[in-house]
């Protein structure tokens, strides 16, 4: 018999693991002046206030990835507690990452100019994956809270919804 307080844990490890993997690999394809990597690693930039500037970007990778993983684990915990459906989260992540990648590349006059600016397609894809992850987390949490509020206020009578 499970204790009532034990909830399924899926996002608490998936979200920070996916984020950290993209942030680490993306450091190899950082974009112009590490700009795409900084945007990619946004969740962990707060840790720079704790460790300071080491003078080299490679010295900042570990603290940023650890700090960002903590933030993303908190987001994963919230997603688990709200029981967000996997299909919703995966769909939001895939659609937002693809849309971000395409629109970022199309913001340049040509594909060649986009690649010459940030170095490789991998820089755009990895940045879009993490930015899409941020969007999927925020939209999933917002939708889940709206649906839960609608249930409590009596606007939705059925328990079958996008949240568990």
Phi, psi and omega per residue, in radians:
X1 nan 2.232 3.140
X2 -1.442 2.544 3.036
X3 -1.200 2.603 -3.064
X4 -1.131 -0.480 -3.075
X5 -1.449 -0.206 -3.137
X6 -1.381 2.124 3.129
X7 -1.979 2.791 3.070
X8 -1.066 2.430 3.102
X9 -2.013 1.910 3.130
X10 -2.266 -0.947 -3.081
X11 -1.245 -0.485 -3.076
X12 -1.082 -0.438 3.056
X13 -1.849 -0.567 -3.106
X14 -1.163 -0.850 -3.057
X15 -1.096 -0.902 3.126
X16 -1.177 -0.577 3.124
X17 -1.161 -0.783 3.118
X18 -1.129 -0.746 3.137
X19 -1.096 -0.839 -3.101
X20 -1.114 -0.712 3.113
X21 -1.065 -0.829 3.112
X22 -1.102 -0.719 -3.131
X23 -1.142 -0.721 3.137
X24 -1.194 -0.815 -3.137
X25 -1.174 -0.661 -3.116
X26 -1.148 -0.374 3.076
X27 -1.109 -0.436 3.073
X28 -1.347 -0.335 3.124
X29 -2.267 1.190 -2.909
X30 -1.378 -0.162 -3.061
X31 1.439 -3.060 -3.100
X32 -1.158 2.113 3.101
X33 0.943 0.590 -3.138
X34 1.087 0.350 -3.097
X35 -1.172 -0.826 3.122
X36 -1.148 -0.634 3.132
X37 -1.164 -0.687 3.123
X38 -1.095 -0.730 3.097
X39 -1.161 -0.700 3.132
X40 -1.067 -0.719 -3.042
X41 -1.679 0.410 -3.071
X42 -0.898 -0.694 -3.093
X43 -1.114 -0.400 -3.098
X44 -1.836 -0.019 -3.085
X45 -1.146 -0.378 3.115
X46 -1.063 -0.476 -3.096
X47 -1.177 -0.268 3.094
X48 -1.130 -0.467 3.095
X49 -1.189 -0.433 3.138
X50 -1.514 -0.650 -3.038
X51 -1.789 -0.303 -3.126
X52 1.336 -3.022 -3.112
X53 -1.648 2.149 -3.123
X54 -1.517 -0.109 -3.136
X55 1.613 -0.375 -3.134
X56 -2.243 2.353 3.109
X57 -1.024 -0.574 -3.113
X58 -1.175 -0.428 3.080
X59 -1.330 -0.214 -3.114
X60 -1.698 -0.204 -3.033
X61 -1.057 -0.905 -3.068
X62 -1.068 -0.864 3.125
X63 -1.096 -0.656 -3.138
X64 -1.174 -0.759 -3.135
X65 -1.169 -0.710 3.106
X66 -1.152 -0.768 3.125
X67 -1.133 -0.739 3.118
X68 -1.180 -0.631 3.103
X69 -1.109 -0.638 3.082
X70 -1.107 -0.815 3.122
X71 -1.072 -0.765 -3.109
X72 -1.245 -0.506 3.055
X73 -1.178 -0.646 3.065
X74 -1.114 -0.756 3.092
X75 -1.086 -0.715 3.098
X76 -1.107 -0.682 3.088
X77 -1.065 -0.765 3.121
X78 -1.103 -0.754 3.105
X79 -1.069 -0.719 3.098
X80 -1.113 -0.772 -3.129
X81 -1.148 -0.589 3.106
X82 -1.428 -0.146 3.113
X83 0.977 0.850 3.116
X84 -1.187 2.352 -3.130
X85 -1.174 2.472 -3.124
X86 -1.091 -0.705 -3.109
X87 -1.109 -0.633 3.114
X88 -1.158 -0.857 -3.105
X89 -1.104 -0.826 -3.125
X90 -1.096 -0.714 3.113
X91 -1.115 -0.787 3.110
X92 -1.089 -0.723 -3.141
X93 -1.127 -0.849 -3.103
X94 -1.109 -0.808 -3.101
X95 -1.157 -0.783 -3.117
X96 -1.203 -0.685 3.117
X97 -1.126 -0.776 3.128
X98 -1.116 -0.785 -3.133
X99 -1.106 -0.732 3.120
X100 -1.122 -0.731 -3.134
X101 -1.101 -0.841 -3.115
X102 -1.120 -0.828 -3.097
X103 -1.176 -0.589 3.106
X104 -1.159 -0.782 3.128
X105 -1.179 -0.702 -3.134
X106 -1.244 -0.185 3.101
X107 -1.268 -0.199 3.073
X108 -1.692 2.715 -3.123
X109 -1.066 -0.511 3.123
X110 -2.632 2.837 3.100
X111 -1.058 -0.705 -3.127
X112 -1.091 -0.677 3.107
X113 -1.188 -0.658 3.104
X114 -1.103 -0.779 -3.141
X115 -1.185 -0.684 3.131
X116 -1.167 -0.475 3.128
X117 -1.288 -0.793 -3.035
X118 -2.036 0.108 2.932
X119 1.681 -0.724 -3.090
X120 -2.874 2.841 3.055
X121 -1.137 -0.568 3.134
X122 -1.029 -0.633 3.120
X123 -1.073 -0.727 3.129
X124 -1.231 -0.748 -3.105
X125 -1.131 -0.828 -3.116
X126 -1.146 -0.714 3.086
X127 -1.089 -0.760 -3.129
X128 -1.141 -0.616 3.110
X129 -1.086 -0.797 -3.131
X130 -1.302 -0.661 3.086
X131 -1.148 -0.660 3.064
X132 -1.138 -0.607 3.080
X133 -1.113 -0.768 3.074
X134 -0.997 -0.811 -3.112
X135 -1.123 -0.755 -3.133
X136 -1.087 -0.725 3.122
X137 -1.101 -0.882 -3.079
X138 -1.132 -0.771 -3.129
X139 -1.197 -0.685 3.113
X140 -1.085 -0.775 3.123
X141 -1.125 -0.777 -3.141
X142 -1.078 -0.818 3.125
X143 -1.084 -0.753 -3.137
X144 -1.090 -0.730 3.129
X145 -1.175 -0.659 3.091
X146 -1.115 -0.778 -3.134
X147 -1.161 -0.725 3.101
X148 -1.112 -0.692 3.096
X149 -1.130 -0.693 3.123
X150 -1.121 -0.673 3.069
X151 -1.084 -0.827 -3.076
X152 -1.186 -0.549 3.137
X153 -1.484 -0.083 3.076
X154 1.506 0.162 3.114
X155 -1.299 -0.483 3.114
X156 -2.098 2.127 -3.091
X157 -1.596 -0.566 -3.085
X158 -1.440 2.655 3.097
X159 -1.549 -0.150 -3.119
X160 -1.409 1.966 -3.126
X161 -2.659 -2.911 -3.129
X162 -1.395 -0.168 3.051
X163 -1.945 2.667 -3.039
X164 -1.293 nan nan
